[in-house]
Amino acid sequence: MIKEVNIGLFLISLVILMFILTWFLFLIKKKKGIISLCFTLTFTFFAGYYVYLILYLKPITKKFEKYSSIEKIIITPKVEKPMIKNDIFLVLNLNGQIIKVSLNDEVEIKKDVTFIISDIEGIEKENLKVNFIGFVGNPKFNDGQDIGYRISYKDIMKSKALNSTNQKYEIEIKKEGKKIGSIYIKFID
């Protein structure tokens, strides 16, 4: 089988030979030399294009040939399902009694009872903060995370109350810095 490179070398030598013959024809008769020059230039163009294809394009196509057999992977974007706020519950431990409170609900707690925000259900806990506004769980570092701390009415900053009688307070739930919802605690006598 004849290689493409050998054909390319043959065509280049043929072009050189044609230019030499064109030069001799031009010396003998100018009209025949000009016609021969037109044919030689046309043949040179096609021979040059062939050499370009075998020396430049063929190696590139061989290099990328291995990618044509690889399956194309279609990545579908991950669509987050919308959060339904009614499915999120805050779990409060009131002196051993467990209470689940839904978002935007209000809970009445006696002023002498201490409670713990023990857990939150219905949402992934990564980058989640539950902050009782007006209470600081760790005075050395207030990160706004109040899960696991004992909370009593006497430990709360009364200036953060939502009403003038200092009885209603907000527990704010945030995910990645965005507010998801709140639960309201109302202290009663």
ZIFEN-V181303 format. One record per pair of residues at least 24 apart in sequence whose ideal C-beta (glycine too) atoms are under 6 Angstrom apart, sorted by the first residue. I is the first residue (numbers start at 1). J is the second residue. Records with the same first field share a line. If there is no record, write none. Layout:
BEGIN
I=J / J
END
This chain:
BEGIN
4=54
8=51 / 54
11=47
15=44 / 47
85=181
87=122
88=122 / 123
89=121 / 122
90=120 / 183
91=118 / 119
93=118
101=183
103=181
104=181
105=183
106=184 / 186
107=185
108=186 / 188
109=185 / 187
110=188
111=153 / 187
114=150 / 152
115=151
116=150
117=146 / 147
127=176
128=175
129=174
130=173
131=172
132=171
133=160 / 170 / 172
134=160 / 169
153=187
END
